[in-house]
Amino acid sequence: PAPFQWTGLAVVALGLFFLKKGHGTFLSQETEIHTFRQPTRLVASGIYALSRNPMYLGFLLMLLGVAVCTNEALNVLFAIVFFLAAQFWYIPLEERNAEKTFGQPYLDYRKNVRRWL
């Protein structure tokens, strides 16, 4: 139905916003963006002052928005699988790397900014 499509599109747009802002901030700081590479700079400004993982949040919102648009339970399952993979594998890996690389400044950042929102 139309209200769900518009709501879903709004959630997808919000996800794209978080994704673009996170990516753009990394590019402007000229730091490594790939998960499995060594981080080169601690980014705590811009959208990263609101969320430690705005790009993962953006992907999750986009998946949820698509699930709302399509009204398909399988798409909700994709969002759940993505969330679990990010929450329990990707993000912890990145957090360990950031802690090893940046030490106390990262721990302070982590204490002050939530993982998702």
C-alpha positions as CSV (number, residue, x, y, z in Angstrom):
1,P,0.0,0.0,0.0
2,A,1.1,3.6,-0.7
3,P,1.7,4.7,2.9
4,F,4.2,1.9,3.4
5,Q,6.0,2.7,0.1
6,W,6.4,6.3,1.0
7,T,7.5,5.5,4.6
8,G,10.0,2.9,3.2
9,L,11.4,5.3,0.7
10,A,11.9,7.9,3.5
11,V,13.8,5.3,5.5
12,V,15.9,4.4,2.5
13,A,16.6,8.1,1.9
14,L,17.7,8.4,5.6
15,G,20.0,5.4,5.1
16,L,21.5,7.0,2.0
17,F,22.1,10.2,4.0
18,F,24.0,8.4,6.8
19,L,26.0,6.3,4.2
20,K,26.9,9.3,2.1
21,K,27.8,11.5,5.1
22,G,30.0,8.8,6.6
23,H,31.7,8.0,3.4
24,G,32.2,11.7,2.6
25,T,33.7,12.4,6.0
26,F,36.2,9.6,5.6
27,L,37.2,10.9,2.2
28,S,37.6,14.5,3.5
29,Q,39.8,13.2,6.3
30,E,41.8,11.2,3.8
31,T,41.7,8.0,5.9
32,E,41.3,4.4,5.2
33,I,37.7,3.3,4.7
34,H,38.1,-0.5,4.1
35,T,37.2,-2.7,7.1
36,F,40.2,-5.1,6.7
37,R,42.9,-2.5,6.3
38,Q,44.7,-0.6,9.0
39,P,43.0,2.7,10.0
40,T,45.1,5.7,9.5
41,R,43.2,8.5,11.3
42,L,40.6,8.6,14.0
43,V,37.5,10.3,12.6
44,A,35.3,11.7,15.3
45,S,33.8,14.7,13.6
46,G,30.8,15.3,11.4
47,I,28.3,12.4,11.4
48,Y,30.9,10.4,13.4
49,A,30.1,12.6,16.4
50,L,26.5,11.2,16.3
51,S,27.3,7.5,15.4
52,R,30.5,5.5,15.4
53,N,29.2,3.5,12.5
54,P,27.1,5.7,10.2
55,M,27.8,3.7,7.1
56,Y,26.6,0.5,8.7
57,L,23.6,2.4,10.1
58,G,22.9,3.7,6.6
59,F,23.0,0.2,5.1
60,L,20.8,-1.1,7.8
61,L,18.2,1.7,7.3
62,M,18.3,1.1,3.6
63,L,17.6,-2.6,4.0
64,L,14.8,-1.9,6.5
65,G,13.3,0.7,4.1
66,V,13.3,-1.8,1.3
67,A,11.6,-4.3,3.6
68,V,8.9,-1.7,4.4
69,C,8.5,-0.7,0.7
70,T,8.1,-4.3,-0.5
71,N,6.2,-5.6,2.5
72,E,8.3,-8.8,2.3
73,A,9.3,-10.8,5.4
74,L,12.4,-12.1,3.6
75,N,13.7,-8.5,3.3
76,V,13.4,-8.1,7.0
77,L,15.4,-11.3,7.4
78,F,18.2,-9.7,5.2
79,A,18.2,-6.7,7.5
80,I,18.5,-8.8,10.6
81,V,21.3,-10.9,9.1
82,F,23.1,-7.7,8.1
83,F,22.6,-6.3,11.6
84,L,24.0,-9.4,13.3
85,A,27.0,-9.6,11.0
86,A,27.8,-5.9,11.6
87,Q,27.1,-6.0,15.3
88,F,29.0,-9.2,16.1
89,W,31.7,-9.4,13.5
90,Y,32.5,-6.3,11.4
91,I,32.2,-3.7,14.1
92,P,34.1,-5.6,16.8
93,L,36.9,-6.2,14.4
94,E,37.1,-2.5,13.5
95,E,36.9,-1.5,17.2
96,R,39.8,-3.8,18.1
97,N,41.9,-2.3,15.2
98,A,41.0,1.2,16.3
99,E,41.8,0.6,19.9
100,K,45.2,-0.9,19.0
101,T,46.0,1.9,16.6
102,F,44.7,5.0,18.5
103,G,44.6,3.8,22.1
104,Q,43.1,6.2,24.7
105,P,41.7,8.8,22.2
106,Y,39.6,6.0,20.6
107,L,38.5,4.7,24.0
108,D,37.4,8.2,25.0
109,Y,35.5,8.5,21.7
110,R,33.9,5.1,22.1
111,K,32.8,6.1,25.6
112,N,31.1,9.3,24.3
113,V,29.5,8.2,21.0
114,R,27.2,5.3,20.6
115,R,27.9,2.4,18.3
116,W,24.8,2.8,16.2
117,L,22.9,6.0,17.1
